[in-house]
Amino acid sequence: MTNLSVRAKVFLWLSMILAVSDALFVWINYRAEQARFQSHLEQRAAHLHDLFEVELGNTALSMQQTATFVASMPEVQQAFHQGRIAVDQEGGGAGGTRANLARERLLKLVSAPWQELRDHYDTRQLHFQFGDNATSFLRVHATDRFGDDLEGVRHTIFHALRDQRSTKGFECGRIICGIRGVTPVFLNGHHAKDGRFIGVLEAGTSFRTLLELLEKPSQAKFAVLLSMSHLSDTYFPDRLEKLKKENPPLNGNLVEATLHPEVRELLLNPQIAQLVEQSGTRWFKVGERHLAFTAFPLRDYLGQQDAQRAAVGTVLAWMDVEQDVGQLKRDLSINIAYALIAFLLIETMLFFALRRATFSLERMIAKQTATLRDMAAHDELTGLYNRHYLDEFLQKEYASATRHGRTFTIAILDLDHFKLINDNHGHLVGDHVLVDAAGLIKNRLRTSDLAFRFGGEEFLLVFPDTDIEEARRLCEELRLQLSGRGLGGLEAGNITASFGVAQMAVSGESLDTLLARADSALYAAKDKGRNRVEVAGV
């Protein structure tokens, strides 16, 4: 009885330790998956921020070119010059009768190109200014407002007047905020020997066109928010009051631009309001869907030059991560199931092992632990290595390549229009497609190559000691095989894939940069029509 009692106590204590260890393993693994998901969202947020800044610069450059086009018209130069002379002779500011006549002539001259710019290039502002105080001579978009000084408010204009050079960037004015390009206007042209500086011409547009160009490739939604304190410092008071009635501010911010009316409801959510105030990246459930949000500061023309200057607003971006969160939950369920199975198996073996010897118990526990580690390294559906093992492998491969002066190439493979497969044929067919695609990939790769399930319908391929041209060739062959095979029971041609290929720079680069270049090449393949291989530049 004594031996039985001791054995029962040992069994009970070991069982309790094992149960706690399994629970701790599941919890740690789940927290690690959450951390990896958060890291992925933060990388995506940084990519969205970069895309926004690039598109903002491109839009501002387009407005600068628009202003230069109008400013190059000799008749516009002459009318603007006459207007400036009239204002100077009639006491400055708005001027008098002669200035009004010149203003009307100038408005008549630019009316036709202004209409064309509005219709075809989404130009929203066209504005002539001159003088040391940046006096407004003609707002083509608001003809009843002129003669006011813009010094201290419109720095793009003031700097262009002061330095007689072009400027560009986002900035708020007395009437409207916009992405602006400013160009100097010279009588007889800039490069003429008798050219005379008159003033500047500004062209501007709203964020709407930028957002339309940005949302499709980024697969995210955007809203541009402006601080009410900044608007109070710049807008005409009556204009600001009218704007507040038309577009009531929320939490001290005004929605300047968005393609999605639901943003006002989102901003009422305390978590989103806090994120807008503090900036950052978070994900949580809103209504029935899980969404990921990122907020980053919106900097105007001066803020782009001085990082210490306060932001004038916030850019909020969000995307649907319901599938990603669902996968996290499924992974948690799988881990719990594995833990329970392992617990039961080990408990059974423990019960019999205690009858024999303690060393048998230890041996079996070690074996089961190794099995769990192997399970954790592979994707359950496809049998490929999973994202968990990918992070560990890439770090080792990158360190080895850097240390020994070798290089390696990676490729990100994404099945095109995979959502349509799930929508049209069901998720079971979608799973079969993934399994067949994974099998084809494993059979096609060389013995030295490795394949990982990167997430969803994305796979990551690693080609050690392989240059980018050879990797591109291998990816092209794989692309042709994928498009030429019937996967998941679907006819050949229904499944295609896009590839983004990147080789580690000879001089070395960070692993994150290498992955980002491959991801950018994949986006380029998608943008160029899918079912193609794109190679990233160094």
Beta strands, then each sheet from edge to edge (+ up, - down):
strand 1: 125-130
strand 2: 135-139
strand 3: 167-172
strand 4: 177-187
strand 5: 196-205
strand 6: 221-227
strand 7: 253-258
strand 8: 280-286
strand 9: 289-298
strand 10: 313-320
strand 11: 408-415
strand 12: 450-455
strand 13: 458-464
strand 14: 497-503
strand 15: 533-535
sheet 1: 2+ 1- 5+ 4- 3+
sheet 2: 7+ 6- 10+ 9- 8+
sheet 3: 12+ 13- 11+ 14- 15-
end
